[in-house]
Amino acid sequence: MKKLKYQLLAISVILSSANLMAQENTYVPDPNPAIQQRLEEWKDLKFGLLMHWGAYSQWGVVESWSICPEDVGWAVGGQKPGVADSYIEYLRKYEELPKTFNPTKFNPERWAAAAKEAGMKYMVFTTKHHDGFAMFDTKYSDYKITNTPFASNPRSNITKEVFDAFRKQNFWIGAYFSKPDWHSDYYWWKKFPPTDRNCNYSIAKHPDQWKKFVDYTHHQIDELVSDYGAIDILWLDGGWVRKKTDEEVKNELVDVYDGSRWFRNPQSQDIDMARLVSEVRSKQPKLLVVDRAVPGEHQNYLTPEQHIPDEGLPYPWETCMTMANSWSYVPKDKYKPANELIEKLVDIVSKGGNYLLNIGPGPDGEFDPTAYERLKEIGAWMKTNGEAIYGSRRYSVFKEGDGVRFTQSKDGKVTYIFLFDFPDGHQTLSKLNLPKGTRLTLLGSNSSLSWKSVDGSTQVKVPASAKAVSNHVWVIKATLGRGK
């Protein structure tokens, strides 16, 4: 038995690793030229805001995952201590959280103003996470924000208010929507206990029940694209809810080991994405669809989570990452310093990606004061250096060593050099060969910087007084000359 178990473990590790590599290295372009053009416009934005928010913020636990009956760190580890002695009791109390959810300090205009000041250009808001609690006034479920104590507030349809506030600040609007729904009887059927993140019944045996779930999902997404104004991005999470090939289903009949336990997931959870995308684009023709972690033409851009690819990716991509440690609100969470956030932004943009930075609002409807401070600090830097970020494209090389990054304008006439550390007198750039007549300036200063070619490298003289233009990353603008 032990030998068989280790053989299965080896098989599962190989399959899991291959699947993860395939997800990050497979891209199928959308054949629609209008969507390809829209992606180019999205790539110009560079910097966005993601917000995870729901009734779970009252407990300060991980979003949704503490009710997932899997023995994984972010699920079991996210449970609130002392709430219940059993999973069933914990789930019952978790699902009662909407009865006390009343975010009376909700002020999306303040969020939008702070995000705009930070230099953000687009946003993605969690309209529904895996727990099924809708932050919009859906007609297809009572498990929603407008069925809480906050319902008496004239701004109770939170998704509408958030979208309207950010739209007034000229943001692109993104709707996060979870494909799995752990509250819906059509997904976690009360007839059976849930065993993991997946649908808890046999779809082959109960196709009518699954059809109800597919229709329910389509109806809720249709509400978002029909009743909430212009939406630019449909950001779908829960990549395990997808159509699987016969070969994939066959392979997953083997028990899979995820590092902590064995589980089986042989089902194809097909919600008919082709029809769904056709439906939403009939109402929102320019809508980008991001079917996360599902290779195919409905994943218009890829979304590496909490990490930055070492070399970037050769197709549209966006790193989604938390400003603090957690996606959702956690009391006294530790926020990354502004310098680290700015360096991550520069690193991502230099590699050709976008940066979607997450903040989790608290149960009262406010951001943590530290989040506002970080947005203000980033904004001060962006006001000076934003031209090197927005609308830029990857340079022929994206970096030199650990402390230098490059971007360039789309026409190739301007190159930007990002210095993570201020140089001592001069900066030597072995990977940058400038033609004669090129003018160098430090953004934030009108003075030209002198430079010369030395053994095929470019050596730039940077006076100590120039350090005062920034508290973080310093940016040199190279306006290319034509040479002689």
Secondary structure by P-SEA (a helix, b strand, c coil): caaaaaaaaaaaaaaaaaaaaaaaccccccccaaaaaaaaaaaaaccbbbbbbcccccccccccccccccccccccccccccccccaaaaaaaaaacccccccccccaaaaaaaaaaaccccccccccccccccccccccccccccccccccccccaaaaaaaaaaaaaccbbbbbbbccccccccccccccccccccccccccccaaaaaaaaaaaaaaaaaaaccccccccccccccccccccaaaaaaaccccccccbbbbcccccccaaaaaaaaaaaccccbbbbcccccccccccccccccccccccccbbbbbbbcccccccccccccccaaaaaaaaaaaaaabbbbbbbbbbcccccccaaaaaaaaaaaaaaaacccccccccccccccccccbbbbbcccccbbbbbbccccccccccccccccccbbbbcccccbbbbbbbcccbbbbbbccccccccccbbbbbbcccccc
